[in-house]
C-alpha cells in the first residue's frame, strides 16, 4: 500500500496554516499542523513527519528555536525543514550564517510561490527513503 508522505506545517497564522494544509492535501500529502515551535517539536518527535515547513515568528516558541531543537535532537535531526516566513531576505542570510546549524533545506518568503514550494517539497522527498 502506498502511504501518503507526511508534512508538518508549523504556522501561527490560522489563514496561512489552513492554506498550506489544503494546498499540500490537494497535492497528495498527509498534513499535521502546529501553532508554535514547542508544539511543532513535540509533534515532530511523536509523528516523525517526512518534512517540516516552519514559520519563524510565532508566540510561545519561535521557529528559530524549533529549528535548532530539530537539528540537535538525534530523533529529528535528519528531517528536512523548509522555512516559510514573512521576514525579509536578510533573515535567510542570518540563519544560513549560523555555524552550529545547517542551513534550512528550503526558504520561501510570503506570499508563497506555490509551484516553487511544491517542486522543492517533491525534490526533498524524492531524495529521502520512506519511513
Secondary structure, 3 states (H helix, E strand, C coil): CCCCCEEEEECCCHHHHHHHHHHHHHCCCEEEEECCHHHHHHHHHHHCCCEEEECCCCCCCCHHHHHHHHHHCCCCCCCEEEEEECCCHHHHHHHHCCCCCCCCCEEEECCCCHHHHHHHHHHHHHCCCCC
